[in-house]
Amino acid sequence: MEKDKYIGMMLDNRYEIMEKVGAGGMAMVYRAKCHRLNRYVAVKILKDEFATDPDFRQRFHAESQAIAMFSHPNIVSVFDVSRSSEMEYIVMELVDGMSLKQYMQKKGVLSWREALHFISQIVRALEHAHSCGIIHRDVKPHNVMVLRDGSVRVTDFGIARVASSQNTLSQEALGSVHYISPEQAKGARVDERTDIYSAGVVLYEMLTGRLPYEGDSPVAVAIQHISSVPASPRELNEAIPEGLEMITMKAMCADMDKRYASATEMLEDLEEFRKNPDINFDYDVKMDSSELLLLEKKNNELKRKAQAEARMSAEPDERREHRAANRRAGKVTILAGVMVVLIFIAGVSYFLWDFFVKDLFAVVDEISVPDLRGYDVDYARDNFPEFEIVVKDYETSGVYAEGVILEQDIQHGAELKTGGQIGVTVSSGTTDTKMPSVIGLTRVEAEAELDKIADEVTFTVKIVNVESTGDENRVLSTSPQEGETIRDGATVTLRISTKAAEETTEMPKVVGLTEAQAVARLEGADLIVKIKYVESDTAPEGEVVFQNYNEGSALAKDTEVTIHVSEGNGEPDVPDTGAIGGNSVSVTIPLPLGEGEVSVEVRLGGVTQFTGTLEKSQGSFTRSFSGTGTQRLEVYFDGIMSYSTELNFDADGN
């Protein structure tokens, strides 16, 4: 098998591609490690065959823009977007869970309580997207991720469009034909109600365990969405409350005007039903549905007759008569054979029943096992006394209250004799997670600690910057505090230290002052003085001959400044250039930009005049040089010649 070229690749020197976790029509999805924040993420990369197509690149980029607009707990989050001439990718949160489709395949028909829990979150996500002007257009259980705590994330806005866009029956739509809306199937204009229809199909599938329409081809299924009405959910699963059936059918109404006008409107009905499962909304959808169903049957009958007549008319008269005669003769022969076989089977069956089987069933009374998931265990025992319901295990849950049945060891629908035992797993209550100790950690370290409990409870992190004189980028305090409970859906606040604004002072001029005068002036400016004593043949003992910051420089208070104080006559600290007499030239030399120290050497005519270490932040320094004629001045920073000029000592005015 050819190795995936992206595995092991480092994107933007930050995201290391670890493994492939999925693929869609336009892109591939990989698990990657973000080395900057030390966390795992999902990276969605546009496929090679589309990377050179401007239209597909634009659609892929539109997806990132669409999702980046969202900030909602039920929509997958986008962390980063990259676009170059070679490739495009989106960095999203890595969702630890499975798709709703996989979840349904694993569990079969969901209880109406679980279906209500999931659909409410899906519709909340759509409500937020619609408020941003975005229609998903591909709502299906494959694009809904179920997390361990029971929350969901709607993902894959790959064919999303802003609300004003036109719709066509694209390949993506045909690929999702079981959830397509009638207006999408007809290539008509779509709006928010398109997503509501698809959400209704998802709810239908969760409640009944089957899709509303099946067909031999995508086009056949699409036609049914336009002209047919599915069997009502309660016909397939009588345990579904009537109110939830009404919500499902209203959301799936082929007539857009009779559908929910908005996700908010559908959410209101879901909430009303949650509060009172016995509610009856009394929506008038059955009459229209029956008429459409009759129309569909009539159309199908006409099609079959027309096809049969077309085949018959295409054959010669002799062949048709011969075929009819063969059919009549064949029917007689087959009928006789069937009668003989049936008589034989009846005789054998009676013999076996009378001698071997009859007594085995004399006292057996078996009934169908109900779906107990979502019921309180005491309620289930009271309402299903024909079974012995035994608690085998307890599990914490981020969704269900204490005492609610989560799993059962005998699948609902199986046959079990009266008095038989059903083992159940019961919720021990919602998960309570404690706030870890993060005081003193950096922001990245603190977020890494919080990531360790992210599987236990859902929460958001809020960062508050606080000026501090201590170490920068450290956690000063948290809310909740260490050891306190983090509830599901809570906000965890981290107060992070930032560097406090520094007070500044102005560097005074102290060259030419006595040591005592210079110290007093510098300390009066809230500066720390460092003194270095040097020999000088030009300045009297005790006089300041050098300061490492120029007069007027803005310095932070308590900055250390260095001054050189003359020790009196001795060897000259500026070597002789070899010139006899001559003029003096004062030169201001700029220092390199930035912070920190730099080693400085100044040469005149090839002879070193000054060496020392200066602070870059002082900007420049000034020195006077004596000599005759024209000589080259060279300045070296950290051993590299960085500044050079000609000094003319004979020019007037120097």
N, C-alpha and C positions, 0 to 999 in steps of 0.2 A: 504494500500500500504506500502510495506517495506521501511523504511527510508534508504536513501543513506548513507552508512557508512562514506563517505568522508566529507559530509556537517558538518561544524563546526570544522573540523580537522585543526590543525596548523602544517604545514610542515616545518621542519628544523627551528622551532621556529621563522618563518618569514612570511610564506604565510598562511593566514586564508581562508579556502574554504568557499565561500558564497552560491553559487548555481550552478546547472548543466545547461550549456547553449548549449550542443550539444554532439553528439556521432558519431564515425566513426567505421570502421570495426575493428580497432585494439585498439582504445583508446577512453576515455571519456574526454570532455572538460568542465572545470569549471571556473566560475568567482571567483577570489580570491583577497584579499587585502594584499598588501605587506606592513607590518608594519614598515619595515626599511626605505622605501622611501615614505610611505604614499600615495600609488597610487594603482589603480586597474589593475590587470593583468589577463591573461588567463593561466590556468594550464592544461596541457594535460597529463593524467595519463593512463598508459597501463592497459588494462582490466585484471581482475583476471585470466580469462581462458588462457591468453597468458603470464602472468607474470612468470609462471614456465617453459615456453618453451624457451630454449636457442636461437632458431632461431628467434622467434618473438622478444625476448628481444634485440637481436643483430640488427634486422631491425629497431626497435624503437630507439635504440641508434644511428643507422646510420642516421635516420631522423634528430636528434638533431645536429649531426656533419655536415650534409648537409646544414641545414639552418644557422647554426652558421657561415658558410663560407661567407654568403651573407651580403651585406650592400647596400640596394637599396630601394628607396621609394615605389616601387610597390611589394615588397616581405615582408611578415610579419616578424617582428623582434623577435629574441630570446634573452631573458634577462638572463636566468639561466638554468642549467641542473643538475639533481640529479639522482644518480644511487646507489642503495643499494640492499641487498639480498632480501628485502621485496617488494620494489616497485621502479618504475622508472617514472619520470615525467619531462616535459619540461615547462618552464615558458616563455610565449610569450606576446607580446603586445596585449591588449584587443581592438579589432577592433569594433568601434561603427558604425554599419551599418547592411546590409543584404547581403546574397549571391546574385551573379549575377542571379542565377536561380530564386530566390524569386523575384528579381527585374523584370525579364522578365515575370514571372507569374502575377505580379501586373500590369505591363504596357502593356503587349501584344507585338506586333511587334514594335521594336524600330526604330526610324528614322535612316537613314543611317549616319547622322552626329553623333548621339549618339553612334551608333555601332562603328564608326570609332574612336571616343574618347576612348571607352573602349578597343577595340582590340589593339590599339597602346600601351596602358599601359601594357596589358598582354604580348605582344611580347617583350616589353622592359625588363620586368621581366625575360622572358625566355632567352633573349640575355645575361643578366647578369649571370643567372644560368649556361648556356652553357659555358660561359667564365671561370667558376669555375670547369668545367668538370662534371656538374650534369645535368642529364636528368630527368624531372619531371615524365613523363610516365603516369600521370593521370590528364591531363589538361581537365577540364570541368567547367561549370558555377557554380557548387556546391562548387568548390574550389577557387572561386574568390569572394572576399568580396568588396562590393561597399560602400564607406564611404559617409558621408553627403555632403562633398565638391565635390563629383563626381570622386574622385580618387579611385583607386582599389588596393587591396593587393592580390597577389597570395599566397595561403596557402596550407597546407596539402601535404608535400613531403613524405607521409607515405610509398610509394612504389618507391621512387626515388632511383636511382642507379648511380654510377659513370659510365662514358661513356664507359668503357671497359667491362661492365658486359653483360651477356647474358640475354635474355628475354624469359619468358615462359608465356603461357596463363593462368595466375593465377586467383584466385577467385576475387581479387580486379579488375583485368582487365575485367572480365566478368560482374562485377557489374557496370562498366562504359562503357558497350559495345557500346552505342550509339555514343561515342566519340573515340573509339579505332581505331588505325591505322591498315592498312592491314597487315603490318609486325608483329604487336603484335598479331593480330588474327591468323596468321600462325605460331606463336611461333618462328619467325625469329629474327635475331639480330636487335637491335634498335640503333638509334643515334639521333642527334638533330632534324632531319627531322620528327621523330615520334611526338614530341611536336608540330611541325608546322602543321602537319595534324590535330591534335586534336584542335588546335587553329582555324584552318579553319572551322571545324565543329561548334565551338562556334560562329564564325562570321556568318556562314550560318543560325544558329538558331536565332541569334539576328535580322538578316535582313528579314527573312521569317516567323518567328514565329512558325516554325516546324523543326523537326529533319530530316536529309537527308534520314534515313532508319528506318523503323519500321518492326517488325516481331513478330511471336508467341512465340519465345524463344530467349535467348541471342545468341545461336549458329546460329540461322537463321539470326539475324542482323549482326553478325560477318562475315558470308559468303557474305552478300551483300557488306560489306566494301571491300572485296577481289575482287569480280567479277562484281560489278555493278557501275553505275554512277548515281547520284541523278539528279532530275529535276533542271535545272539552276535556280538560285535565281530570275532572272527577269521574268521567267514564272509564279512565285508565287507572285511576287511583282514588278510590272513594274516601280515603283518609284525608284528602286535601280539603281544608275548610272552604266553604262557598265564597267567602269574602276574598280569599287569596286567588281563587279561580277567576273571579270577576276582574281583579287587578290584572291578572295575566292576559285575559282575553281583551281587555280594553287596550292594554299596551300593544297587543298584536293585531289590532283592528286594521284591516286593509285600507279602509277609508281614513286618510290622514286627519280629516276633520273630526272624526269620532275617537281618535286616539288621544292619549294624554298630550296636552299642548306644551308641556315642559317637564323637565326632570323634577323640578320643585313640586309640581302638581302630583306627580306619581309618588314622590317621597311622602307627601302629606297623607295619601291614602295608605301607604305602607305603615306609617306611624300610627294612624288610626286603627289599622288592623292589628298591629302589635299590641296596642293597649286593650283591644277588645276583639279576640279571634272569632267571636260569634256575630260580628257585624255583617250586614248585608247591604252592599252598595246599590243594588237594584239597577245595574247598567243595562241598557236596551241594546244588547249585541246579538242575542240568540236568533231573532227573526231574520235579520240581514244574513246571518251566518247560514241559516237553513236554506234561504233562497239561493245563496251562492252555491251551496253544496248540491242542491237539486240541479242548478244550472250546469255545474261541472259534470255531474253524472250524465245528464242529457247530452252534453257535448261529447263525452267519451263514447256513449252509445252510438251517436251519429258517426263519430270517427271510425269506430269498428265496423259499422255497417257499410260505410263508404269504402273502406279498405277491402272488405270481403267482396263487395260487388265489383270492385275494380279487378280483383284477381279472377273472379268468375268470368267476367266479360272478356278477359284477355285469352281465354281458352276456346278452342273449336268446340262445336256442338257435340261431335262424336266423342271427344275426350271427356267432356263434362258428363255425358250420359253413362259412359263406361265407368268413370270414377264413382258416380252415384250408385250404380249397380254393385260395384265392389264394396262400397261402404255398407249397403244394406245386407249383403251376404256376410260380410265380416261381423256385423253387429249380432246376427243370429248365432254365428259360431262362438263368438266371445261370450254371449249371454249363457249359452248352454254350458260352456266350460266353467264359467263363474259359479253357476248353480251347483255343479258337481263338487267343486272345491269347497263351497260354503257348507254343504251337507256333511262333508268329511270333517271339516274343522269343528263343526258344531258337535259331532259325535265324540271326537277326541277330547274337546274341551269339557264336555259334561263328565266324561270318565275321570279326567284329572281332577276336576273340582270335587266330585263326589268322594273320591278315595284319598286325596292328598291335601287339598287346599282348604276345603270348607271349614274345618275345625280351627285352622290357624287364625281366622278372622272373626271368630264367634264373639270375642269379648273386647276386641280392639276398637277404640274410638279416637281417631286422630283429627286434629284441627290445625288450621294454618297459624303459624307464629306471627304475631304482630311486630311492627317496627316500634321498638321501645325507646329509641334514641331521641333525646330531647325532652322526655317526660321526667318529672320528679319520681324518684324510686318509690316513694310511698303512694303516690297517685297511681303509678303503674300496678302496684300490688292490689290496690283497691278496685281498679277497673278491669284487671285481667286475672281474676281469682282462679281461672282454670289452669293456670301455670304456677309453678313455684319459682319465684324470682329471687335469685341469690346473688349478693354482692361479692364478687371475686377479687376486685381490686379498686383502688382509688387513685385518681390522677388530678394534679392541679390543672387549672384551665384559665386561659386569659379571656374566655368568652362566656362559659356557662357557670351559673351559680352553684353553690354547694348542694349536693343531693341529686343533681341532674344526671341521667344516664348518658354516657358517652359512647359505649360500645356494648354489643351483646355477642355471646359466643355461638348462638344459633341464628343464622341469617333469617330475616323476616321473609315470610312466604313459604318456608320449609314446613313440612308436616311433623307434628309432635303430638304424642298421645296426651290425653287429659291428665293433669297432675305432673307432667314432665317438668324438668328443671331447666331454667334458662339462666346462665351466668352473665352478670353484667359488670361493666366498669363504670364507676360513679365519680363525678367531679367532687373534689375536696375543696373547691372554691377557687376564686381567681388568684393568680400568682401575686404574692407580695415580695418585692425585691428591695433589698437594702442599698442605700447610697454608699458606694465604696469610698475609701480614703484617698483623696486626690490633692489635698492641701500641700502646696510647695512644689507640685509637679508642673512641668511645662504644659502648655495647652495641648500639644500633640500627645504627650504622655497621658494626660487626663482623659482625652477623647479615646485613646486606646483602652484605658481601663473601663470606660463606659461601654465601649463596643463589646466587652466580655459579657455584659449582662443584657445586651440588646435582644438576645433570643428569648429572654425570660419575660420581658415587659416592653411595651411600645412607649417611647417617649421622645421628645424633641429637646435639643440642646440649645440654650441661649447664651451668648457670650456678652458680658458687660465689661468694658475696659475701665480700669480705675488707675488714676495717677498714683505712683508710689515711688518712694526714694530707695526701695529695696531692689532686688534682682528683677530685671524686666522679663515679661512673658511667663510669669508664675501664677498659679492659682492661689488667690488670697482667701477666698471663702466660697461656699456653695450653698445652694438652696434647691432641694432639702439638704440638711446637714448630714455629715457622716453618720451612718447607722439608721437614719430615718427611712421610712418606707417610700418607695417610688411607685405610685399607682399607675395603672395602665392609662396611657394618653396624657401623662403629666409632662410638665416642662421642667427640665433640669437647668438651673442657671449657674454658670461658672463666671466668677469675677476675677479677671485677669489683670495683673499689674502691667502698667505702661510707664515709660520713663517720664518723670515729671519735668515740666518745662524749667530749664536752668536759668537762674538769675545771672546776669552778665555785669561786667565792670569794664572800665576803659584803662588801657595800659598807659601810665604816665611816662614822661621823659625823665630819666634819672642819670643819663650819661653827663658827666661834668660835676655832679653832686658828690658830696662826701658820702662815705659808706653809711653813716648814721642818718643823714638826710634821705638817702635813697631808701633805706629800710623803712623809715617812718612813712614816706610817701607811698611805698608799695603796700605796706600792711594797712595803711589807711584806705587803700583801694580794694581791700579784702583779697589780697594776693599773698601767696606763700613765697618767701624769698629764699633762694639758694645762692650762696656766695662762693666764687672761685677767685683766688688771689693769683695775680699774674705779674711778671716783671714788665716794666715799661720804662723806656728812656725818654718818654715825652710827657708823662703825667706824674704829678707828685704822689707820694704815698698816701693811700686812703681815698683817692679819687676814683669814681666809677668810670671805666673806659669802654664798657660794652653792656648791652642789654639784649636778650635773645628774642624779644618781641618789640616791634616798632611802636613808637608813640601813637596813641589813638586806636590801637588794635582792640577789638571787642573780645574779651575773655570771660569764661565762666568764673564765677567767684570761687576762691580757694584753688585756682590754678597755680601750679608751681612755676615761677619765673627765675631765670638765672641771670646774675650780673657778675661782671669781672671787675675786681678792685685792684688798683695798682699797688705794688709793693715798693715802688720807687725805682731808683736807677739799677740797672743790671743789663744783662744781654737783651738787645732789642727783640720784642716779640714779633716784629715784622722784619724779615730778613732784608739785607741790603740788596738792591737790584743791580748794584754796580754803577749806578748813575752818580755823578758828582754834582751836587747842587740840584738845580732843576725846579720845576713847578709841582704843585700838588693837584691831583684830580680826584673828585669825589664821585663814586659810582654806586648806584642802587641796583642790586642784583635780585631778580625775582626767584623765589623758591618754587619747587614742584608743588602742584595741587594735591590736596588730600590731607589725611591726618597722620600723625606719628612723626618720628625723627628722620633726618637725612644727614648723611656724612658729607661735609663740604670741604673742598680744597680749592684755593684760589692761587693761580700762577700768573706772574707778570714777567714777560720776556723769558719764560721757561723756569723762573725761580719761584718757589712756593712762598706766598705772602701770608696765607692764613689757612689753618686747618681747624676743624671743630665739628660739633654735632648741633644742629639747629632743629627747631620745631617747624614743620611745614606750615602749620596753621598761622604763623606770624606773617606769612605772605612774601616778605622780602627782607633784605638786610643791606645796610649801607657801609662802605669802607672807603677810606682815603688812601691814595697811592701817590708816591713821589717818583720823579724820574726826569729824563731828558729825551728829546726826539720822539719818535713814534714807536710804541711797543704794543705787542698783542697781549690782551688780558684773556685768560682761559679759566672757566669755572667747571669743576667736576663734582657731580652729585653721585654718591655711592660708587665712586671710581670711574664713572662714565662722563666724558666731556659733554656738557649740555648747554654751555653758553660761551660765546667768544666775541670779542670786539677789539678794535684798534683804539689805543689812547694816545693822543698827541699832546705831549707835555710842553711843547714850544708854542702852541696856539695861544693867542691873546685871550684873556678871560678865564683860563684854566688854572 
